[in-house]
Amino acid sequence: MSHTIYPPVKTRLQRSELAVPGSNPTMIDKAADCAADYVFLDIEDAVAPSDKEQARKNIIQALNDIDWRAKGKTISVRINGLDTHYMYRDVVDVMEQAGHRLDTILVPKVGVPADLYMVEALCNQIEQAKGIQHKVGLEALIETALGMANVEAIAQASPRLEAMHFGVADYAASLRARTTNIGGLNPDYPGDQWHAGLCRMTIACRAYGLRAIDGPFGDFNDPEGYLDAARRGAALGLEGKWAIHPSQIELANEVYSPPAKEVERAKNILKALDEAAAQGKGAAQLDGKMIDAASARMAENVVNVDNIIHGRAA
């Protein structure tokens, strides 16, 4: 193990992340009682330019009126991009009027570390001015070629940064990739054309202690396609996926929750290694297979997630 270690950031359950347009108060109210771990109220792509100011007001009201944390939700706001004139008002108004009720800010189309620095500087000043006692976290959407080219530097950009998300739709547009469905596979490509980007972002996240989250799957009438995409992400090490429709929430929760058999095996691995250690051994056998310290680290990941899901101390 290297002497340089980046410990994991704040632990949050993020199996499912529901995207909710801030321009629709009815959808916001329904989101408060859904089964998603995470909800982000959107002022960016899901909101038309003429509706952005009202959407911002709706979001501020929802943050203040609804106790999202009591409902078991992590609550986030996706602001507009730094290349728009909406962004500064998004941060200033939301933070000044409801920052004490907010967990994270999702920053879209992050291309360079300085993009996060700008948002962080605003948050620093507003928290000091308003006496907000907790630091609002930042999450970066990696959805451009520039962002992917700089993803390792972005991962180290801010102590507020908690997670990075793969924004497949804008990423495809940025690459001029041919795609038939947001997050789906192109039959002309022999495999998964999103694999390289997802893998690179996930490696950067894990190297620097961040959570790695997969983005949207556009066809909410194709649950099997969504499940396939979620399973590929889980296999790579991501820990959650967006839901752009309520029907996708349970699908994400299913895939990103460790199965009972996997949890049981993980606990057996840890027990067997504890017994081996008591005998002065560094490895053991379980079900005819060798297990060692690396096995323990993988097993601990599974058990910790299961503990969080069931509300126990991880």
C-alpha positions in Angstrom: 0.0 0.0 0.0 1.3 3.4 -0.9 2.1 5.9 1.9 -0.1 8.3 0.0 -3.7 7.5 1.0 -6.8 9.5 0.3 -9.5 8.4 2.9 -13.1 8.0 1.7 -15.2 11.2 1.9 -18.4 11.4 3.8 -20.4 8.2 3.5 -23.8 8.6 1.9 -26.1 5.9 0.5 -26.5 6.8 -3.1 -27.9 3.7 -4.8 -30.7 5.6 -6.6 -30.7 9.3 -7.4 -34.0 10.8 -8.6 -33.8 13.8 -10.9 -36.6 16.2 -10.3 -37.3 19.4 -12.4 -37.5 22.4 -10.1 -40.2 23.8 -12.4 -42.7 21.1 -11.3 -43.8 21.5 -7.6 -46.0 18.5 -7.8 -43.1 16.2 -8.7 -41.0 17.8 -6.0 -43.6 16.9 -3.4 -43.9 13.4 -4.6 -40.1 13.0 -4.6 -40.1 13.6 -0.9 -41.9 10.3 -0.3 -40.3 8.1 -2.9 -37.9 5.2 -2.3 -34.8 7.0 -3.7 -31.8 7.4 -1.5 -30.9 10.7 -3.1 -32.9 13.5 -4.8 -31.5 16.3 -6.8 -33.8 19.2 -7.6 -32.8 20.5 -11.1 -32.5 24.0 -12.4 -30.4 23.0 -15.4 -31.2 20.8 -18.4 -34.7 19.8 -17.2 -35.9 23.4 -16.9 -36.6 25.7 -19.9 -34.8 29.1 -19.8 -38.1 31.0 -19.3 -38.8 28.8 -16.2 -35.4 28.9 -14.5 -36.1 31.8 -12.1 -39.4 30.3 -10.9 -37.8 26.9 -10.6 -35.1 28.3 -8.4 -37.9 29.8 -6.2 -39.7 26.5 -6.1 -36.6 24.7 -5.0 -35.8 27.2 -2.2 -39.4 26.8 -0.9 -39.2 23.0 -1.1 -35.9 22.9 0.7 -37.3 25.0 3.5 -40.8 23.4 3.7 -39.9 19.7 3.4 -37.7 17.9 6.0 -35.8 15.8 3.4 -33.4 14.4 6.0 -36.2 13.2 8.2 -37.6 11.4 5.2 -34.2 9.5 4.8 -33.1 11.5 1.7 -29.9 13.2 0.8 -31.0 16.4 -0.9 -29.0 18.1 -3.7 -29.5 20.9 -6.2 -28.2 20.8 -9.8 -27.3 24.4 -10.7 -26.8 25.7 -14.2 -23.4 25.6 -15.8 -20.6 28.1 -15.3 -21.0 29.2 -18.9 -24.5 30.6 -18.2 -25.7 33.7 -16.5 -28.0 31.7 -14.3 -25.3 30.0 -12.3 -24.2 32.7 -9.8 -27.8 33.4 -8.8 -28.5 29.7 -8.4 -25.7 29.4 -5.9 -26.3 32.7 -4.1 -30.1 32.4 -3.8 -30.2 28.7 -2.9 -27.3 28.9 -0.4 -28.4 32.2 1.2 -32.0 31.2 1.6 -31.8 27.5 2.1 -28.2 26.4 2.5 -28.8 25.1 6.0 -31.2 22.5 4.5 -29.0 21.5 1.6 -26.6 18.5 1.5 -24.8 19.0 -1.8 -24.6 21.1 -5.0 -24.3 19.2 -8.2 -22.1 21.1 -10.7 -22.8 20.3 -14.3 -20.3 20.1 -17.2 -17.2 20.4 -15.0 -14.2 20.7 -17.3 -11.3 21.9 -15.2 -10.6 22.1 -11.4 -11.2 25.8 -11.4 -14.8 25.3 -12.2 -15.3 23.7 -8.7 -13.1 26.3 -7.1 -15.5 29.1 -8.3 -18.5 27.3 -6.7 -16.5 26.5 -3.6 -15.5 30.1 -3.1 -19.1 31.3 -3.2 -20.2 28.6 -0.8 -17.3 29.5 1.6 -18.4 33.1 1.7 -22.1 32.5 2.0 -21.7 29.9 4.8 -19.6 32.4 6.8 -22.0 35.3 6.1 -25.1 33.3 7.0 -23.6 31.3 9.9 -24.4 28.0 8.2 -22.8 25.4 10.5 -22.2 22.5 8.0 -20.3 22.5 4.8 -22.4 21.9 1.8 -20.7 19.2 -0.3 -20.0 19.5 -4.1 -20.5 16.8 -6.7 -19.1 17.1 -10.2 -20.8 16.0 -13.4 -18.3 14.6 -15.8 -20.1 15.0 -19.1 -17.7 16.5 -21.6 -14.5 15.5 -23.4 -12.7 18.2 -21.5 -14.0 17.0 -18.1 -12.9 13.4 -18.9 -9.5 14.6 -20.1 -9.0 16.3 -16.7 -11.0 13.9 -14.5 -8.0 13.0 -12.2 -7.2 16.7 -11.6 -10.9 17.4 -11.0 -11.1 14.6 -8.4 -8.5 16.5 -6.3 -10.0 20.0 -6.9 -11.8 20.6 -3.6 -12.1 19.3 -0.1 -15.9 19.8 -0.5 -16.0 17.3 -3.4 -17.8 14.1 -2.5 -18.7 12.4 -5.8 -18.5 12.4 -9.5 -21.3 11.5 -11.9 -21.0 10.2 -15.5 -23.3 12.4 -17.6 -23.6 10.1 -20.6 -26.0 12.3 -22.8 -23.8 15.4 -22.9 -20.7 13.2 -23.0 -22.0 11.5 -26.1 -22.7 14.9 -27.7 -19.3 16.2 -26.7 -17.6 13.2 -28.4 -20.0 13.4 -31.4 -20.7 9.7 -30.6 -23.6 8.0 -32.4 -26.1 6.8 -29.9 -29.6 5.5 -30.2 -30.7 6.0 -26.5 -29.3 8.0 -23.6 -27.1 5.5 -21.8 -28.0 2.7 -24.1 -25.7 0.7 -26.4 -25.2 1.3 -30.1 -25.5 -2.0 -31.9 -22.8 -0.9 -34.3 -20.2 -1.0 -31.5 -18.9 -4.4 -30.4 -19.4 -3.9 -26.7 -20.2 -1.0 -24.3 -19.0 2.3 -25.8 -19.4 4.0 -22.4 -17.0 1.5 -20.6 -13.8 3.5 -21.0 -15.3 6.7 -19.7 -17.1 5.1 -16.8 -14.0 3.1 -15.9 -11.7 6.1 -16.0 -14.0 8.3 -13.9 -14.5 5.5 -11.3 -10.7 4.9 -11.0 -10.3 8.7 -10.3 -13.0 8.6 -7.7 -11.6 5.6 -5.9 -8.1 6.9 -6.0 -9.1 10.1 -4.3 -11.8 8.8 -1.9 -14.9 9.9 -3.9 -18.2 8.2 -4.6 -18.7 7.2 -8.3 -22.2 7.5 -9.7 -23.6 6.5 -13.0 -25.9 8.9 -14.9 -29.2 8.5 -16.8 -30.8 5.9 -18.9 -33.2 7.7 -21.2 -35.8 5.0 -22.1 -37.8 4.6 -18.9 -40.1 2.1 -20.8 -37.1 -0.3 -21.1 -36.5 -1.6 -17.6 -34.3 -4.5 -18.8 -32.1 -2.0 -20.6 -31.8 0.1 -17.4 -31.0 -3.0 -15.4 -28.3 -4.1 -17.8 -26.7 -0.6 -17.7 -26.9 -0.6 -13.9 -25.3 -4.0 -13.6 -22.4 -3.0 -15.8 -21.8 0.0 -13.6 -22.0 -2.0 -10.4 -19.5 -4.5 -11.9 -17.1 -1.6 -12.5 -17.4 -0.4 -8.9 -19.9 2.4 -9.2 -22.3 2.7 -6.3 -25.4 4.2 -7.7 -27.3 5.4 -10.7 -29.7 8.2 -11.7 -33.4 7.6 -12.1 -35.0 10.1 -14.5 -38.4 8.4 -13.8 -39.8 7.0 -10.5 -40.1 3.6 -12.1 -36.3 3.4 -12.2 -35.8 3.9 -8.5 -36.4 0.4 -7.4 -34.4 -1.0 -10.3 -31.3 1.0 -9.1 -31.9 0.0 -5.4 -32.1 -3.6 -6.5 -28.9 -3.6 -8.4 -26.8 -1.5 -6.0 -27.9 -3.4 -2.9 -25.7 -6.4 -2.2 -27.8 -9.7 -2.4 -28.4 -11.5 0.9 -26.2 -14.4 -0.2 -23.3 -12.0 -1.0 -23.7 -10.4 2.4 -23.7 -13.7 4.2 -20.6 -14.9 2.3 -18.8 -11.6 3.1 -19.5 -12.1 6.8 -18.2 -15.6 6.6 -15.0 -14.4 5.0 -14.4 -11.9 7.8 -15.2 -14.6 10.4 -12.8 -17.1 8.8 -10.0 -14.6 8.6 -10.5 -13.5 12.2 -10.2 -17.2 13.2 -7.1 -17.6 11.1 -5.5 -14.5 12.6 -6.1 -15.9 16.1 -4.1 -18.9 15.0 -1.3 -16.7 13.6 -2.2 -17.2 10.0 -2.6 -14.5 7.4 -4.8 -16.5 5.0 -7.5 -19.0 5.3 -9.7 -21.3 3.2 -13.4 -20.9 2.7 -15.6 -23.2 0.5 -12.4 -24.6 -1.1 -11.0 -21.2 -2.0 -8.1 -19.2 -0.6 -9.0 -15.9 1.1 -6.6 -13.3 2.5 -6.4 -9.6 3.4 -7.6 -8.5 -0.1 -10.6 -10.7 0.4 -11.3 -9.0 3.7 -11.2 -5.6 2.1 -13.8 -6.6 -0.5 -15.9 -8.3 2.1 -15.9 -5.2 4.3 -17.2 -3.1 1.5 -20.2 -5.4 1.1 -20.9 -5.5 4.8 -20.6 -1.8 5.2 -23.1 -1.1 2.4 -25.5 -3.6 3.9 -25.2 -1.9 7.3 -25.9 1.5 5.9 -28.9 0.2 4.0 -30.4 -1.3 7.2 -29.6 1.8 9.2 -26.9 0.3 11.4 -23.5 1.8 12.2 -21.2 1.0 9.3 
